[in-house]
């Protein structure tokens, strides 16, 4: 997960489209979704 974000960041870096805060927000959303999914099972 983190690795793919870093790769995405590298890929978009030359275009200055790497929004670190947005990536962190997406990571936390996915992490929370994963945790809630695990907790329900």
N, C-alpha and C positions, 0 to 999 in steps of 0.2 A: 504493500500500500504506500508506505513512505517512499520506497524506491521509485515507484511509478510517478509519484508527484515530483521527485527530483528530476527524473527523465523528462517529464513534461516541462518543468521549469527550464531545463537546459535547452530543450527544443524551441521554446518560445522566447528565450532570453534575448536573442538578437532583434526580436520585434518589440521588446519591452512589454510583453503581454503577460509576463509572469506576475500575477497578483498573489503575493504570499499569504495575505490575510484571507483571501477567498479560498485558497487551497487548504489552509488550516481549518477554516469553517467547514468545508466539505469533509475533511478528515474527521472532525469531531462529530458531525452529523452521522456519518457512516459508522463511526465507533459507537455512538449512542444507540443506533439502530441495531448493531450487532449485539451489544450488551443486553438490550431489552429482549432481543430474539432468544438469546441464550437463557435469560432469566425466565422466560415463558415456558421453556422446555426443561 
